[in-house]
Every structure is written in structure tokens, then in C-alpha cells.
């Protein structure tokens, strides 16, 4: 065999490996939202069947987000010991386990399964971007965009089809939630070839100086508030619409269409923002549209789909902006990893309070108007955080 032929075949194998890895990454990303978001459209049915009040139902939707934060600092250590590929594979298996546990007809199993799901997804939230940065160094912007888009796409599909799936299964909401295990099973099968590679990452905790850095905390607060708004709004919007007289299918369709808007924003806004050294202008426009959406949703009964879409412009764009700020504001790859772990851990722990708080407010006031108005107020700390996170300045260690 000639040297030229060997090189060509090596290149072909390398190209095939890159394609397989890319497909695997997208399938994993597609599994990082449906098992969590699918609860929202069914929360009324679940609460009625299990006898939950709004606060307890809020805890059910918040529990996975809480475990996003708990697992974030552990994930790099697991990747350092076992390798990124094996950790992702194990997380997918753990995700399937959590989905199966929720099938057990018990409230304890429902909450336990949700916690397991959160731990599995939270681990992938941290290690998957590291794999993208490593394997797609020359296409990191494109792959990060596709990654964010797939996250939003998975959430949009889950929001739109959860109620129809539940109806098709005769109203068995446990089985409807479990159906997302099939998507995770596909990802497991496609990810198997990656197990032949073992790439470890160095586990690095945030340095003491980073914990005192105002820019690092600005990024963390921005990440946390956008996550709180996203998960709380997606969890309670379907019930808000149903209580306002809309059918469950119609409410699911509204949430799904709003998620599509979030998907588009997650892809387009960071591309636009990346053209500027300072992203405050773009960020404040996004937050203003979100505030406009909340105002319309709270004050009028018409065009709920339009107002919901405006609201979702905020968290849809902000998740990608958060990732962008982690890269642009840090002074090196190690610091990027540190601030990412800090922002996801602290941010998701704070975000987990949102669904519980809003559910509690609804129980106390019997008013979705009050609850949604309070949720909209979290745009204030997000905007204040943007003054530092979106400013053209580097974190110094």
C-alpha cells in the first residue's frame, strides 16, 4: 500500500470518527432537557393524581435543577478519573435509570427518579462542552451553536408532544414521562464507539481569588437568573394557560412554539454578540424583549403565544450568552473551566428555588398574575449582572 493511500484512508477514518462523535454529541445534547421539561405540560394531571399542591409540584420540577447544581462540581473529578467519554456513557445509563424509577407508582419514586435524572443531566452539562472544545477546536463556535440549538430543540419537542403522548397512552402520565427513555437508549447505542477513547480532564476547583472576582460572580448570577426564569416559566406556563381556559394540548403547543423562538435566539444572538467587544447592548435588548413579554402576559388575556414567545427570547438567548461570557471574560482555558463549574453549580442551585417559590406564591395568593409578576422581577438582578458579565473586561486571577 502506498503512503498516499494510507494517508487517504487515515483521513477518511478520522473524518468518519469526527462525524460519529458529532452525531453522538448532538444525540446526548438532545437528551439533556426532555426528561425535565416534559413534566411541565403534565403537571396539572400529575398534581391531581398525586394530590400535590402547587408548592410540592414546584419542588418536583425544581428537583432536577437542584441536582444540576449539586453534580456540577463533581463532574470534572469524575472526568479526571474515568475519562469524559465513559462519564457521558455512565450519565446516559443513569438518566435511563432515573426515567425507569419514575415508572414506579409511588410519590417517593417520582421524586427519587427526578433527582437521579438531574444528577445525570447535570454531569453532562459540565463535561460535554469540554469534549466539544477538545474534539472540535477549529469548529468550536459552530458546534457550540449546534449544541445550544439542540438543547432548545429537545425542550421544544418535549413541550409540544408530551400531552399528545400522554393522551395516546390513555392518560398514563408515568408511561408518557418514561417514553423519553427511548431517546436516551438511542444515544447510548450511538455513544458506544466513543468508549474506545479515554480522555481525562484535570479537575480544577475555582481558585480563592476567582471566588472574590466580581466578574466571575456577575457571570454566575447571570447564569443563575436566566436558568431560574427558564425552568420556572417552562414549568408553570402550561398550568397558567390551562387555568386561563386553554386546553392542555393548546398550552403545550404555545410552550413548544415559545421554545422554538428560544432555539432560534440561542443560535443567532451569540453570533451577533460575538461581533462586539462589549455585549451589554445586545444583552439589554434581549432582556427588554423578555420584560415586554412578561408585561403583556400579565396584563392581557389575548395573544398568549406571542407574549410567551417574547418572554422566551430572554432565557433562549441568555443560555448561549452565559456560555459566551465564560469564554470571553476568562483569561485562559483553565479559568474558563473554573468559572463554568462555579456558574453552573451556584447558578443551578439558585435556579432550583424558582419553581418552588412561584408555586408557593400561587398557593398563597391564588393568583398567577402575582406569581408571574414576581418571576419577572428576576430580570432585575440579571440585568445588573450583565453590567459586569457583558462588559469588555477579563477576569484576573
Secondary structure by P-SEA (a helix, b strand, c coil): ccaaaaaaaaaaaaaaaaaaaaaaaaaaaaaccccccccccaaaaaaaaacccaaaaaaaaaaaaaaaaaaccaaaaaaacccaaaaaaaaaaaaaaaaaaaacccaaaaaaaaaaaaaaaaaaacaaaaaaaaccccaaaaaaaaaaaaaaaaaaaaaccaaaaaaaaccaaaaaaacaaaaaaaaaaaacccccbbbbbbbbcccccccccaaaaaaaaaaaaaaaaaaaaaacaaaaaaaacccaaaaaaaaaaaaaaaaaaaccaaaaaaacccaaaaaaaaaaaaaaaaaaaaccccaaaaaaaaaaaaaaaaaaaaaaaaaaacccaaaaaaaaaaaaaaaaaaaaaaaaaaaaaaaacccaaaaaaaaacaaaaaaaaaacccccccccc
